[in-house]
Amino acid sequence: MAFDIRQLRYAIAAADHGSFYRAARALDVEQSTLSRSVMKLERSVGAQLFLRSHSGVAPTTAGLRFLRSARPMVANADRMIANTRAAGSGRAGGFVVGFNNSVSAGNLRATLVAAQRENPDLKINGVESDRSALFAGLDSGEIDIASRPMFAARTVRNIANRKSRRCAA
């Protein structure tokens, strides 16, 4: 009983459009490709999903039940791909910002608010602490980015020399 997401998409499109021809046009595939794929899907699940006629197709009772389950599967697969792409491009996921001053005002707060607004799937957590705790957090991986007003250039060089994948700004 193997089938793939493509077959589910084809069956959903056929039901939505009432025709293999119109579904194929909407999906930009050949009608024969879509029709064969749906037939393979029907053999795979062991039930006829569509009644075929010269005027188009209509889901059978089994087809309606199948489509009711197929739609959320396809929607979840689409979300999975979108979330994975967003995470891979840095627009989703999360990070922890460590800071040594209040973020209630100023550039850091504005930057974090803008980043959250532009990337709603990105979770940004903040940790306020003293300088030594920020460095310890960077070293341990508990903090991804540390921001402190006027880090001395020597301090920034020391962080770079540690070859840490973490960042201080």
Rosetta constraint file for C-alpha pairs under 8 A:
AtomPair CA 1 CA 44 HARMONIC 4.81 0.50
AtomPair CA 1 CA 45 HARMONIC 5.88 0.50
AtomPair CA 2 CA 44 HARMONIC 6.27 0.50
AtomPair CA 3 CA 7 HARMONIC 6.66 0.50
AtomPair CA 3 CA 8 HARMONIC 7.90 0.50
AtomPair CA 3 CA 41 HARMONIC 6.28 0.50
AtomPair CA 3 CA 44 HARMONIC 6.79 0.50
AtomPair CA 4 CA 8 HARMONIC 6.67 0.50
AtomPair CA 5 CA 9 HARMONIC 6.16 0.50
AtomPair CA 5 CA 74 HARMONIC 6.62 0.50
AtomPair CA 6 CA 10 HARMONIC 6.22 0.50
AtomPair CA 7 CA 11 HARMONIC 6.22 0.50
AtomPair CA 7 CA 37 HARMONIC 5.88 0.50
AtomPair CA 7 CA 38 HARMONIC 6.21 0.50
AtomPair CA 7 CA 41 HARMONIC 6.44 0.50
AtomPair CA 8 CA 12 HARMONIC 6.13 0.50
AtomPair CA 8 CA 70 HARMONIC 6.28 0.50
AtomPair CA 8 CA 71 HARMONIC 7.97 0.50
AtomPair CA 8 CA 74 HARMONIC 7.15 0.50
AtomPair CA 9 CA 13 HARMONIC 6.07 0.50
AtomPair CA 9 CA 74 HARMONIC 7.04 0.50
AtomPair CA 10 CA 14 HARMONIC 6.10 0.50
AtomPair CA 10 CA 23 HARMONIC 7.26 0.50
AtomPair CA 10 CA 24 HARMONIC 7.83 0.50
AtomPair CA 10 CA 34 HARMONIC 6.13 0.50
AtomPair CA 10 CA 37 HARMONIC 7.47 0.50
AtomPair CA 10 CA 38 HARMONIC 6.73 0.50
AtomPair CA 11 CA 15 HARMONIC 6.25 0.50
AtomPair CA 11 CA 38 HARMONIC 6.03 0.50
AtomPair CA 11 CA 67 HARMONIC 7.64 0.50
AtomPair CA 12 CA 16 HARMONIC 6.09 0.50
AtomPair CA 12 CA 67 HARMONIC 6.51 0.50
AtomPair CA 12 CA 70 HARMONIC 7.66 0.50
AtomPair CA 12 CA 71 HARMONIC 7.13 0.50
AtomPair CA 13 CA 17 HARMONIC 5.93 0.50
AtomPair CA 13 CA 23 HARMONIC 5.12 0.50
AtomPair CA 13 CA 24 HARMONIC 7.98 0.50
AtomPair CA 13 CA 26 HARMONIC 7.92 0.50
AtomPair CA 13 CA 27 HARMONIC 7.86 0.50
AtomPair CA 14 CA 18 HARMONIC 5.55 0.50
AtomPair CA 14 CA 19 HARMONIC 5.42 0.50
AtomPair CA 14 CA 20 HARMONIC 5.25 0.50
AtomPair CA 14 CA 22 HARMONIC 7.56 0.50
AtomPair CA 14 CA 23 HARMONIC 5.04 0.50
AtomPair CA 14 CA 24 HARMONIC 7.93 0.50
AtomPair CA 14 CA 57 HARMONIC 7.20 0.50
AtomPair CA 15 CA 19 HARMONIC 7.25 0.50
AtomPair CA 15 CA 57 HARMONIC 7.18 0.50
AtomPair CA 15 CA 58 HARMONIC 6.39 0.50
AtomPair CA 15 CA 59 HARMONIC 6.32 0.50
AtomPair CA 16 CA 23 HARMONIC 7.71 0.50
AtomPair CA 17 CA 22 HARMONIC 5.97 0.50
AtomPair CA 17 CA 23 HARMONIC 5.58 0.50
AtomPair CA 18 CA 22 HARMONIC 7.52 0.50
AtomPair CA 18 CA 23 HARMONIC 7.69 0.50
AtomPair CA 18 CA 56 HARMONIC 5.61 0.50
AtomPair CA 18 CA 57 HARMONIC 5.13 0.50
AtomPair CA 18 CA 58 HARMONIC 6.07 0.50
AtomPair CA 19 CA 23 HARMONIC 6.05 0.50
AtomPair CA 19 CA 55 HARMONIC 7.73 0.50
AtomPair CA 19 CA 56 HARMONIC 4.39 0.50
AtomPair CA 19 CA 57 HARMONIC 5.13 0.50
AtomPair CA 19 CA 58 HARMONIC 7.99 0.50
AtomPair CA 20 CA 24 HARMONIC 5.92 0.50
AtomPair CA 20 CA 31 HARMONIC 6.14 0.50
AtomPair CA 20 CA 34 HARMONIC 6.80 0.50
AtomPair CA 20 CA 35 HARMONIC 6.30 0.50
AtomPair CA 20 CA 56 HARMONIC 7.01 0.50
AtomPair CA 20 CA 57 HARMONIC 7.07 0.50
AtomPair CA 21 CA 25 HARMONIC 6.27 0.50
AtomPair CA 21 CA 31 HARMONIC 5.24 0.50
AtomPair CA 22 CA 26 HARMONIC 6.15 0.50
AtomPair CA 23 CA 27 HARMONIC 6.17 0.50
AtomPair CA 23 CA 31 HARMONIC 7.86 0.50
AtomPair CA 24 CA 28 HARMONIC 5.76 0.50
AtomPair CA 24 CA 29 HARMONIC 5.05 0.50
AtomPair CA 24 CA 30 HARMONIC 5.83 0.50
AtomPair CA 24 CA 31 HARMONIC 5.02 0.50
AtomPair CA 24 CA 34 HARMONIC 6.16 0.50
AtomPair CA 25 CA 29 HARMONIC 6.36 0.50
AtomPair CA 25 CA 30 HARMONIC 7.46 0.50
AtomPair CA 25 CA 31 HARMONIC 7.49 0.50
AtomPair CA 29 CA 33 HARMONIC 6.82 0.50
AtomPair CA 29 CA 34 HARMONIC 6.95 0.50
AtomPair CA 30 CA 34 HARMONIC 6.47 0.50
AtomPair CA 31 CA 35 HARMONIC 6.06 0.50
AtomPair CA 32 CA 36 HARMONIC 6.00 0.50
AtomPair CA 33 CA 37 HARMONIC 6.06 0.50
AtomPair CA 34 CA 38 HARMONIC 6.21 0.50
AtomPair CA 35 CA 39 HARMONIC 6.23 0.50
AtomPair CA 36 CA 40 HARMONIC 6.18 0.50
AtomPair CA 37 CA 41 HARMONIC 6.21 0.50
AtomPair CA 38 CA 42 HARMONIC 6.17 0.50
AtomPair CA 39 CA 43 HARMONIC 6.31 0.50
AtomPair CA 40 CA 44 HARMONIC 6.05 0.50
AtomPair CA 41 CA 45 HARMONIC 6.24 0.50
AtomPair CA 42 CA 46 HARMONIC 5.81 0.50
AtomPair CA 42 CA 47 HARMONIC 5.42 0.50
AtomPair CA 42 CA 48 HARMONIC 5.47 0.50
AtomPair CA 42 CA 49 HARMONIC 6.17 0.50
AtomPair CA 43 CA 47 HARMONIC 6.68 0.50
AtomPair CA 43 CA 48 HARMONIC 7.81 0.50
AtomPair CA 47 CA 62 HARMONIC 6.82 0.50
AtomPair CA 47 CA 63 HARMONIC 7.96 0.50
AtomPair CA 48 CA 60 HARMONIC 7.05 0.50
AtomPair CA 48 CA 62 HARMONIC 7.04 0.50
AtomPair CA 48 CA 63 HARMONIC 6.94 0.50
AtomPair CA 49 CA 59 HARMONIC 5.64 0.50
AtomPair CA 49 CA 60 HARMONIC 5.38 0.50
AtomPair CA 49 CA 61 HARMONIC 7.66 0.50
AtomPair CA 49 CA 62 HARMONIC 5.86 0.50
AtomPair CA 49 CA 63 HARMONIC 3.84 0.50
AtomPair CA 49 CA 64 HARMONIC 7.52 0.50
AtomPair CA 49 CA 66 HARMONIC 7.58 0.50
AtomPair CA 50 CA 57 HARMONIC 5.98 0.50
AtomPair CA 50 CA 58 HARMONIC 5.33 0.50
AtomPair CA 50 CA 59 HARMONIC 4.29 0.50
AtomPair CA 50 CA 60 HARMONIC 5.20 0.50
AtomPair CA 50 CA 63 HARMONIC 6.17 0.50
AtomPair CA 51 CA 57 HARMONIC 5.51 0.50
AtomPair CA 51 CA 58 HARMONIC 5.25 0.50
AtomPair CA 51 CA 59 HARMONIC 6.14 0.50
AtomPair CA 51 CA 60 HARMONIC 6.13 0.50
AtomPair CA 52 CA 56 HARMONIC 6.12 0.50
AtomPair CA 52 CA 57 HARMONIC 4.65 0.50
AtomPair CA 52 CA 58 HARMONIC 6.83 0.50
AtomPair CA 53 CA 57 HARMONIC 6.17 0.50
AtomPair CA 59 CA 63 HARMONIC 4.85 0.50
AtomPair CA 59 CA 64 HARMONIC 5.69 0.50
AtomPair CA 60 CA 64 HARMONIC 6.09 0.50
AtomPair CA 61 CA 65 HARMONIC 6.44 0.50
AtomPair CA 62 CA 66 HARMONIC 6.07 0.50
AtomPair CA 63 CA 67 HARMONIC 5.95 0.50
AtomPair CA 64 CA 68 HARMONIC 6.10 0.50
AtomPair CA 65 CA 69 HARMONIC 6.67 0.50
AtomPair CA 66 CA 70 HARMONIC 6.05 0.50
AtomPair CA 67 CA 71 HARMONIC 5.94 0.50
AtomPair CA 68 CA 72 HARMONIC 7.59 0.50
AtomPair CA 69 CA 73 HARMONIC 6.73 0.50
AtomPair CA 70 CA 74 HARMONIC 6.25 0.50
AtomPair CA 71 CA 75 HARMONIC 6.17 0.50
AtomPair CA 72 CA 76 HARMONIC 5.90 0.50
AtomPair CA 73 CA 77 HARMONIC 6.16 0.50
AtomPair CA 74 CA 78 HARMONIC 6.13 0.50
AtomPair CA 75 CA 79 HARMONIC 6.21 0.50
AtomPair CA 76 CA 80 HARMONIC 6.00 0.50
AtomPair CA 77 CA 81 HARMONIC 6.25 0.50
AtomPair CA 78 CA 82 HARMONIC 6.17 0.50
AtomPair CA 79 CA 83 HARMONIC 5.91 0.50
AtomPair CA 80 CA 84 HARMONIC 6.03 0.50
AtomPair CA 81 CA 85 HARMONIC 6.06 0.50
AtomPair CA 82 CA 86 HARMONIC 6.04 0.50
AtomPair CA 83 CA 87 HARMONIC 6.07 0.50
AtomPair CA 83 CA 92 HARMONIC 7.16 0.50
AtomPair CA 84 CA 88 HARMONIC 6.00 0.50
AtomPair CA 85 CA 89 HARMONIC 6.14 0.50
AtomPair CA 86 CA 90 HARMONIC 6.19 0.50
AtomPair CA 86 CA 91 HARMONIC 4.86 0.50
AtomPair CA 86 CA 92 HARMONIC 5.26 0.50
AtomPair CA 87 CA 91 HARMONIC 5.59 0.50
AtomPair CA 87 CA 92 HARMONIC 4.36 0.50
AtomPair CA 87 CA 93 HARMONIC 5.60 0.50
AtomPair CA 88 CA 92 HARMONIC 7.82 0.50
AtomPair CA 91 CA 119 HARMONIC 5.48 0.50
AtomPair CA 91 CA 121 HARMONIC 6.75 0.50
AtomPair CA 91 CA 122 HARMONIC 5.94 0.50
AtomPair CA 92 CA 119 HARMONIC 6.78 0.50
AtomPair CA 92 CA 120 HARMONIC 7.63 0.50
AtomPair CA 92 CA 121 HARMONIC 4.70 0.50
AtomPair CA 92 CA 122 HARMONIC 4.14 0.50
AtomPair CA 92 CA 123 HARMONIC 7.25 0.50
AtomPair CA 93 CA 121 HARMONIC 6.74 0.50
AtomPair CA 93 CA 122 HARMONIC 5.05 0.50
AtomPair CA 93 CA 123 HARMONIC 6.08 0.50
AtomPair CA 94 CA 122 HARMONIC 5.25 0.50
AtomPair CA 94 CA 123 HARMONIC 4.29 0.50
AtomPair CA 94 CA 124 HARMONIC 5.55 0.50
AtomPair CA 94 CA 125 HARMONIC 7.71 0.50
AtomPair CA 95 CA 123 HARMONIC 6.57 0.50
AtomPair CA 95 CA 124 HARMONIC 5.36 0.50
AtomPair CA 95 CA 125 HARMONIC 6.37 0.50
AtomPair CA 95 CA 143 HARMONIC 7.55 0.50
AtomPair CA 95 CA 144 HARMONIC 5.94 0.50
AtomPair CA 95 CA 145 HARMONIC 7.77 0.50
AtomPair CA 96 CA 124 HARMONIC 5.94 0.50
AtomPair CA 96 CA 125 HARMONIC 4.70 0.50
AtomPair CA 96 CA 126 HARMONIC 5.57 0.50
AtomPair CA 96 CA 127 HARMONIC 7.15 0.50
AtomPair CA 96 CA 142 HARMONIC 7.31 0.50
AtomPair CA 96 CA 143 HARMONIC 5.07 0.50
AtomPair CA 96 CA 144 HARMONIC 5.24 0.50
AtomPair CA 96 CA 145 HARMONIC 6.44 0.50
AtomPair CA 97 CA 124 HARMONIC 7.27 0.50
AtomPair CA 97 CA 125 HARMONIC 6.17 0.50
AtomPair CA 97 CA 126 HARMONIC 4.78 0.50
AtomPair CA 97 CA 127 HARMONIC 6.17 0.50
AtomPair CA 97 CA 143 HARMONIC 6.06 0.50
AtomPair CA 97 CA 144 HARMONIC 6.08 0.50
AtomPair CA 97 CA 145 HARMONIC 4.79 0.50
AtomPair CA 97 CA 146 HARMONIC 5.63 0.50
AtomPair CA 97 CA 147 HARMONIC 7.26 0.50
AtomPair CA 98 CA 126 HARMONIC 5.78 0.50
AtomPair CA 98 CA 127 HARMONIC 4.64 0.50
AtomPair CA 98 CA 128 HARMONIC 5.77 0.50
AtomPair CA 98 CA 129 HARMONIC 7.02 0.50
AtomPair CA 98 CA 134 HARMONIC 6.07 0.50
AtomPair CA 98 CA 143 HARMONIC 6.01 0.50
AtomPair CA 98 CA 144 HARMONIC 7.59 0.50
AtomPair CA 98 CA 145 HARMONIC 6.01 0.50
AtomPair CA 98 CA 146 HARMONIC 4.38 0.50
AtomPair CA 98 CA 147 HARMONIC 6.07 0.50
AtomPair CA 99 CA 103 HARMONIC 7.91 0.50
AtomPair CA 99 CA 126 HARMONIC 7.46 0.50
AtomPair CA 99 CA 127 HARMONIC 6.26 0.50
AtomPair CA 99 CA 128 HARMONIC 4.93 0.50
AtomPair CA 99 CA 129 HARMONIC 6.29 0.50
AtomPair CA 99 CA 130 HARMONIC 7.89 0.50
AtomPair CA 99 CA 134 HARMONIC 7.24 0.50
AtomPair CA 99 CA 146 HARMONIC 5.63 0.50
AtomPair CA 99 CA 147 HARMONIC 4.75 0.50
AtomPair CA 99 CA 148 HARMONIC 5.52 0.50
AtomPair CA 100 CA 128 HARMONIC 5.57 0.50
AtomPair CA 100 CA 129 HARMONIC 5.37 0.50
AtomPair CA 100 CA 130 HARMONIC 5.55 0.50
AtomPair CA 100 CA 131 HARMONIC 6.54 0.50
AtomPair CA 100 CA 134 HARMONIC 7.85 0.50
AtomPair CA 100 CA 147 HARMONIC 6.87 0.50
AtomPair CA 100 CA 148 HARMONIC 5.20 0.50
AtomPair CA 100 CA 149 HARMONIC 7.48 0.50
AtomPair CA 101 CA 128 HARMONIC 6.85 0.50
AtomPair CA 101 CA 148 HARMONIC 6.91 0.50
AtomPair CA 101 CA 149 HARMONIC 7.56 0.50
AtomPair CA 102 CA 128 HARMONIC 7.45 0.50
AtomPair CA 103 CA 108 HARMONIC 6.26 0.50
AtomPair CA 103 CA 109 HARMONIC 5.05 0.50
AtomPair CA 104 CA 109 HARMONIC 6.29 0.50
AtomPair CA 105 CA 109 HARMONIC 5.91 0.50
AtomPair CA 105 CA 110 HARMONIC 7.54 0.50
AtomPair CA 106 CA 110 HARMONIC 6.40 0.50
AtomPair CA 107 CA 111 HARMONIC 5.93 0.50
AtomPair CA 108 CA 112 HARMONIC 6.12 0.50
AtomPair CA 109 CA 113 HARMONIC 6.07 0.50
AtomPair CA 110 CA 114 HARMONIC 6.07 0.50
AtomPair CA 111 CA 115 HARMONIC 6.06 0.50
AtomPair CA 112 CA 116 HARMONIC 6.15 0.50
AtomPair CA 112 CA 124 HARMONIC 7.66 0.50
AtomPair CA 113 CA 117 HARMONIC 6.15 0.50
AtomPair CA 114 CA 118 HARMONIC 6.07 0.50
AtomPair CA 115 CA 119 HARMONIC 5.92 0.50
AtomPair CA 116 CA 120 HARMONIC 5.46 0.50
AtomPair CA 116 CA 121 HARMONIC 7.94 0.50
AtomPair CA 116 CA 122 HARMONIC 6.42 0.50
AtomPair CA 116 CA 123 HARMONIC 7.44 0.50
AtomPair CA 116 CA 124 HARMONIC 7.22 0.50
AtomPair CA 127 CA 143 HARMONIC 7.95 0.50
AtomPair CA 129 CA 133 HARMONIC 6.05 0.50
AtomPair CA 129 CA 134 HARMONIC 6.26 0.50
AtomPair CA 130 CA 134 HARMONIC 6.26 0.50
AtomPair CA 131 CA 135 HARMONIC 6.39 0.50
AtomPair CA 131 CA 148 HARMONIC 7.72 0.50
AtomPair CA 132 CA 136 HARMONIC 6.17 0.50
AtomPair CA 133 CA 137 HARMONIC 5.97 0.50
AtomPair CA 134 CA 138 HARMONIC 6.20 0.50
AtomPair CA 134 CA 143 HARMONIC 7.32 0.50
AtomPair CA 134 CA 146 HARMONIC 6.32 0.50
AtomPair CA 135 CA 139 HARMONIC 6.18 0.50
AtomPair CA 135 CA 146 HARMONIC 7.80 0.50
AtomPair CA 136 CA 140 HARMONIC 6.10 0.50
AtomPair CA 137 CA 141 HARMONIC 5.89 0.50
AtomPair CA 137 CA 142 HARMONIC 4.93 0.50
AtomPair CA 137 CA 143 HARMONIC 4.90 0.50
AtomPair CA 137 CA 144 HARMONIC 7.99 0.50
AtomPair CA 138 CA 142 HARMONIC 6.32 0.50
AtomPair CA 138 CA 143 HARMONIC 4.95 0.50
AtomPair CA 138 CA 144 HARMONIC 6.12 0.50
AtomPair CA 138 CA 145 HARMONIC 7.16 0.50
AtomPair CA 138 CA 146 HARMONIC 7.28 0.50
AtomPair CA 138 CA 166 HARMONIC 5.95 0.50
AtomPair CA 138 CA 167 HARMONIC 7.49 0.50
AtomPair CA 139 CA 164 HARMONIC 7.35 0.50
AtomPair CA 139 CA 166 HARMONIC 7.62 0.50
AtomPair CA 141 CA 166 HARMONIC 7.44 0.50
AtomPair CA 143 CA 166 HARMONIC 7.84 0.50
AtomPair CA 144 CA 166 HARMONIC 5.42 0.50
AtomPair CA 144 CA 167 HARMONIC 6.52 0.50
AtomPair CA 145 CA 166 HARMONIC 6.28 0.50
AtomPair CA 145 CA 167 HARMONIC 4.95 0.50
AtomPair CA 145 CA 168 HARMONIC 5.56 0.50
AtomPair CA 145 CA 169 HARMONIC 7.49 0.50
AtomPair CA 146 CA 167 HARMONIC 6.46 0.50
AtomPair CA 146 CA 168 HARMONIC 4.57 0.50
AtomPair CA 146 CA 169 HARMONIC 6.20 0.50
AtomPair CA 147 CA 168 HARMONIC 5.91 0.50
AtomPair CA 147 CA 169 HARMONIC 5.04 0.50
AtomPair CA 148 CA 169 HARMONIC 6.85 0.50
AtomPair CA 151 CA 155 HARMONIC 6.36 0.50
AtomPair CA 151 CA 156 HARMONIC 6.75 0.50
AtomPair CA 151 CA 169 HARMONIC 7.21 0.50
AtomPair CA 152 CA 156 HARMONIC 6.59 0.50
AtomPair CA 153 CA 157 HARMONIC 6.23 0.50
AtomPair CA 154 CA 158 HARMONIC 6.16 0.50
AtomPair CA 155 CA 159 HARMONIC 6.41 0.50
AtomPair CA 156 CA 160 HARMONIC 6.36 0.50
AtomPair CA 156 CA 168 HARMONIC 6.74 0.50
AtomPair CA 156 CA 169 HARMONIC 7.37 0.50
AtomPair CA 157 CA 161 HARMONIC 6.04 0.50
AtomPair CA 158 CA 162 HARMONIC 6.42 0.50
AtomPair CA 159 CA 163 HARMONIC 7.14 0.50
AtomPair CA 159 CA 164 HARMONIC 6.97 0.50
AtomPair CA 159 CA 167 HARMONIC 7.66 0.50
AtomPair CA 159 CA 168 HARMONIC 7.26 0.50
AtomPair CA 160 CA 164 HARMONIC 6.77 0.50
